[in-house]
Amino acid sequence: MSLPTVLVTGATGRLGSAVCSALLDRGFSVRATDRRFVKDFPVRVEVGDLCDEYFAHRVVEGVDAVVHLANHPNPVSGPTPQRLLADNVAMNVNVFQAAALLGVRCLVFASSVQAMIRRDRPVHGPPFPIPYLPLDGDLPPNPGLNTYGISKEFGERLLRLYVESDPALSATAIRFPMLVGDWHLNRMKLGKPVPLATIDFIEATAHLFLEDAGSLIAAVLERRLPGYHQYFPARSMELRGYSLEEILREQYPDVPRRSAPPADDGLIDISQITRELGWVPLQRLVYDVER
């Protein structure tokens, strides 16, 4: 069986580049679009603005699946909060509606951990706004007033509604955590002890390497499970010198435990993803902690 033709939006960004590489390695035919042109990109990039519904319709036409990554990438990426929300919602609606009108049967959406963990106000220590541990893709939405998180949560709701009207549709929202690449490793100067006070525990140190993100999206497209699916693909950091028992006692003393901690990661549970897609991340950040 031939693999489908996949449109990747936001293709020339860090995540988009990793996804395109993973799909090409697995034999997918890839169509790419972004707001900016990148020289020597492995596939032809159609440059345009997905806030334009007519452009969205043109680039979606003729593909079998859409991987929608194109959004302003974080709350401080440039525009005002209200412009960020308006642009992201417009891009999401335009792409999803074009896919629905054109009969695309598989949609993958880059959501965010910020759709489920509130980051719109300063939090310098426990208690953290986490409803339970270990974290998983079933956490209820809680973006607060973070318009980036709101735009992602709205995208998830849109996908659910499309599936309600067409249960055979394959629609997957992936709540990506902090994405890790070479730029991050260089900035953090791996190999040197990290002061405990500089570690962000609000999101349970969740992270995902770009290569693992690409392989996950490839797995979603290969399985094409019908219905709506929502995943939180992440690992927590391995903090040498700071045990899981200490982390739970000091950072999350009042957070309910929903289930026993997974054997390989006490803060994040990806068992549903592994069960449904056969996917596991291959990389994890490891730090020596300076207390």
Secondary structure as GFF3:
##gff-version 3
##sequence-region A 1 291
A	DSSP	beta_strand	5	9	.	.	.	ID=ss1
A	DSSP	alpha_helix	14	25	.	.	.	ID=ss2
A	DSSP	beta_strand	29	34	.	.	.	ID=ss3
A	DSSP	beta_strand	45	47	.	.	.	ID=ss4
A	DSSP	alpha_helix	53	60	.	.	.	ID=ss5
A	DSSP	beta_strand	65	68	.	.	.	ID=ss6
A	DSSP	alpha_helix	81	102	.	.	.	ID=ss7
A	DSSP	beta_strand	106	112	.	.	.	ID=ss8
A	DSSP	three_ten_helix	113	115	.	.	.	ID=ss9
A	DSSP	alpha_helix	147	165	.	.	.	ID=ss10
A	DSSP	beta_strand	170	176	.	.	.	ID=ss11
A	DSSP	beta_strand	178	180	.	.	.	ID=ss12
A	DSSP	alpha_helix	182	188	.	.	.	ID=ss13
A	DSSP	beta_strand	194	195	.	.	.	ID=ss14
A	DSSP	three_ten_helix	196	198	.	.	.	ID=ss15
A	DSSP	beta_strand	207	209	.	.	.	ID=ss16
A	DSSP	alpha_helix	210	223	.	.	.	ID=ss17
A	DSSP	beta_strand	227	231	.	.	.	ID=ss18
A	DSSP	beta_strand	238	240	.	.	.	ID=ss19
A	DSSP	alpha_helix	244	251	.	.	.	ID=ss20
A	DSSP	alpha_helix	271	277	.	.	.	ID=ss21
A	DSSP	beta_strand	286	290	.	.	.	ID=ss22
###
